[in-house]
Amino acid sequence: MKNSKFLRALNLKTNTIPPVWFMRQAGRYLPEYQKVRKNYSNFLDMCKEPKTCAELALQPIERFNLDASILFSDILTIPDALNLGLAFHEGEGPKFSNPISSTDDINNLYAFDVNSLDYVFRAVEETKNLIPANLPLIGFCGSPWTLAAYSIEGGGSKDFKKTKTFMAENPNALHDFLEILSDACYQYLKQQVLSGVNALQIFDSWADLLSENELELFSLRYTKKITQKLKDDPITNHIPIILFEKNPNKDITDLIFKDLSCISLYWTSDIRILSESLKNEVAIQGNLDPKVLSESDEIIQKEVQKICSLMKDYPGFIFNLGHGITPEIKPAKVEVMIKAIREDT
């Protein structure tokens, strides 16, 4: 994969045309995805079919000729392996039938067995068999904090009140839970590497729930434990690591630590200022506002050109959205965006 623009960028190399891939690039906005999805009543059942996951991962590659593929899975596979009763039903977000509600629930957790997630690793292998041989595959996990927030809340939430209350009343137990999740994430990512992924992304999808101090204490501390273990492991130490922090209450420059290859920016971050601060230190991925894809072709082209112009001399720039593609986006608009990246750079 020496000619991969994506891997070049992660190694702080410049590209004449920036590599491009998207968070949630395989998903509900694609009609070919919807055709497969209607065969499953529970999203998680679909995620447990390796051949189906490989087919879904390939769909945006075939349609858009992107510069990287990402494993089709879900960030909540680890809580599911801990027997928290995860299910996704049509039209609903994740729901846990056995959420973490007390310190006893943490003390009595099932021991994590990475082999219980064998379906994910088989999906990696199946995907590698389907995608072009020179195309990098990204593996991923949710950050320990994000996994804990979902596991305690019992699903998605607007305010995560239950999680915040648990954090305030049981900080030591929460730290115990985060330790368990950190070790599970490390094992999980290592096995993804053994199965064939070429880069890793950690999604801290609920970073914005935490204050600046809490973010360091309950999130970054544990993300750093994962990355340090990966970098200390001879099997995984060569794999680039990308971190996505959703709208963190902390200066992005203070989120950078030595084990990271790339920071993936939320759409509200000022990519111009950050590119000046982080040049030659870390790759930058991002960060078009996904809502722009609902606008006219002219506005999409203008916003894409603005980012590409700002980042044209940045060693290690990867074009991406500042969050995932939303279900209502029309694939034709994604085509407009990609054309603007590749033809006007």
N, C-alpha and C positions, 0 to 999 in steps of 0.2 A: 504493500500500500504506500510505497514511496511517493507516488504521484497524487495522493489524497490531499486536496486543498484543506479539508477539515483538519486532518492531523498536522499538516504544516502550520496552520494557524495556532493549534494547541501547543506547538513548539516555538511559538513567537516568530514565525516566518511570515513575510508579507506575500500576498497573492494579488495578482493584477485584478482578478475578479474575486470578491469575497465568497467563501463557501456559505451555503445556506441550507438550513433545515429548520423545522418548527416544532415547538412544544405542542403536543396533541396533533401532530401532523396526520396520524391515522385516527379517524374518529367520525363523529356524527355528521359533520358537514359534507362528507363524501357519500354520494348515493350508493357506491359499491360497498361501502361499510354498512350502510343501513340494510342492504340486501342480506348480508351475512348476519347482522345483529338480530333480525326478526326471527331467526331460528333458535334463539335462546331467551328464556324468560328471565334468567338471572345473569347479569353481566359477568359475575365471577365464574359461572360455569363456562362461559366462553373463554375466559382467561386461562382456564385449566385444560384447554384443548390446544396442544402445541402446534399442530398443523394449521389450525384456524388462526392462531396468533401470528404465525409466519405469513400467512396469506394477507392478514390485515396490515402487517408491517410493510409488506411489499406494495400495497395499493398506492400510497402517495409517491413512492419511488417510481413506479411505472407511469403515473400520471404527470409528475412534475420534474422527474430526473434530478432529485435533490442530492446534496453532497454527503449526506449521512442518513442512516436509518436508525431508528430507536426501537428497542425491544417493545413489543406490545404486551403490556401487563398492567398492573395497578400498584400504587404505592402501599396498599394495605394488605398485601400478601403475608407480611410478617405477623401482624395482629391476628390474621386468620389462622396462621400456623400455631398461635398461642391459644387457640380454642376460644376466641372471644365472640364467635357466632356471627361472622360477617356475612351479609347478603346485600346484593344490589338488585332491586326489582325495577321493571320498566317505569320510567318517569320519576324515579326516586333516587336520592343519593345513597351513600353507604349507610347501613344500619347494623348495629351490634346487638345481638340478643343477650350477650354476657359481658357488658362493659365493665371497666374497672370502676368500682364504686366505693371501695374501702381499702385500707392498708392490707387487710387479710386477702383481698383479691390478688394483690401483688405477691404476697408471701406464698400463695397457693397456686401461682401460675404454672401452667404446663411448661416443662423444660423445652426450650427451643431445639428443634431437630431440623437442621438445614435440609436433610433428605426429604422432609415432608413437602418441600417446595421443588421437588424434582421436575414437576410440570413446567416450571419457569425455565429451568436449565435446558430441558428438552426443546422448549420454544426458542431459546437462543440458538441451539444447534440446527433446528429446522429453518430458522430465519437465515442463518448463515448459508444454508444450502440453497435458498431461494434467491437472495439478493445478489447483485453482481459481485464477483470475487474481489474487486478493487474498492468496494464501498464499505466504509467503516460502520460498525454497529455499536450503538451506545447502549450500555446497561444502566440501571438506575435503582435507587431506593428512596423512600421518604426519609427525612431526617428523624432522629429519635424523638425530638420534640413534637414534630408533626404527627408521628405515629402515636405518641402518648396522648396528644390532644384529641385525636379521633377516638382513641380507645377509652378514654375517660368520659368524653362527652356522649359517646354512644352513637356517633354519626357526625354529619356536618351541622353547623350552627352559625347563626349570625353573630352571636356574642360569646360563645363558648363559656357561658357562666359557670356551668358545673366544673369544667376544667380549671378555671381561674380560682374557684373556691377550693378545689382539691389542692391546688398548688399553694394557696395561702395557708391552709390548715394542715397539710401533710407534706411539707417540703422534703423531708428526709425519705419518706416512702416514694415520692416522685423521683428523687435522685436514684433510688434503688431500681425503679422501673426503667429509667433512662439508661442506666448501666446495662440492664438486661437487653434493652433494645439496641444499644450501641454494639454489643458483642454479636447480636443476631444480624445486624446490618453488615458488619464486617464479614462474617461467614457467608452471608448471602451474596455480597458483591464479589468476594473471592471466588465463589463457585461460578458466578456469571463469567468472570474472567477465564476460568478453567474451561468453560463451555464455549468461549470464543468471542466475547465482546472486546472492542478495541478502545473504548473510553467509558468513563463512568460519570453520571450526574447525580448529585444529591439534591433533592427537592425539599426545601424548608418552606412548605406551602402556607404555614401559619406563623411565620416569623413576626407578622404584624400584630399578633396578639400580645407580644411581650414588650415591656419597656426596655430601654437601652441596657440597664443593668441586668434585667431578667434574661434578655437575649443572650448575654454572655454566660450567665449562670446556668440556664436551663436548655439552651440550644447549642451555641457555638462550642461550649466545652465538650459536648458529646460528639458533635460533628468532627471536631479535631481528634478525638480519640479514634474514630473510625479511620480517618485519613492517615493518621500516624501508623496505625496497625497495617494499613494497606501498603504504605511506603516502607515499612520495616520488613515486609514479607517479600522474599525473593520471587515469589510467583506473581505478585501484583505490583511491585515497585516501579515498573516501567509504564504503567497505565495512567494516562492523564485523567485528572479529576476536575470536574466542573461543579461549581456550587451555585444554586439558585436560591436567593433569599427574597421572599415576597414582601416588598414594601417595608423593609426593616426600619425600626426606630433607632438607627445608628448610621453614622457616616460609612458609606460603602468602603472607603479607603481603610477603615478600621476593621473591616471584615476579611481582609486579605491575610492569609497566613501561608507559611512556606510550602505546605503540601499541595496547594491548589495550582492547577495549570490555568484555570479560567474562571472568571466570575460572570454569571449570566444575570443581566440587569432587568429589573422590573421596569415597566414602561414609564413610571414616573421619574426614574433616575435621569439626571442630566448627563448624557453620554459624552458631550463635548468636554465638560469640566473633568469628568472621570478619565477620559482618554489622556488628558494632559497630566493627570496625577499618576496614572498607572502604566504609562508607556514603558515598554521593555521590562516590566515587572510581572505582568500576568495578561493572558489573553482576555478579550472582552467579547461577550456574546449578547446580542440584542439589537435594539430593544423597541421595535415599532409597537405602538399601541394597537392591540388587536382590533379595536373599534374602527380604526382607519380603514379596515377592509370592508366596512359597510358604506364607505363613501364612494364618490365618483372615481372613475379611472384616473382623472387628472389629479385629484387630491392624493390618491394612493401613490402615483408616480412622483409627485412633489415631495411627499414625506419620506419615501424610500430614498430619493436622490439626496435629500438633506442629510440623512444618516450616512449614506455611502460617501458623500463628499467630505463630511467631517472625519470619517475613519479611513480614508483611502491610503494614508501613509502610516496607519497604525499597524505595527507588527503583531499579528495575532488577533485579527478581527473576524468574527463569525456573525453573519446576519441571521437574526432570529427575531421572534416577537418578544414583547416584554411580558407575556403570559401566554397561555395556550389558545389555540384557535377555538372560537366559540361555535356552537352548532348551527347558528343561522347564517354563517358566512357562505357565500357562493364560491365554488371552486374556480369559477372564471375570474374572480377577484384575486385569488391567490396566484393565478397565472399572470395577471397584470403586475402584481408585486414582483414575482420572480423575473419577469421580462425586464422590469425596471432595474433590478439589481444587476442583471447580467449584460444588458445592452447599453446601459447609461453610466457604467462605472468607469 
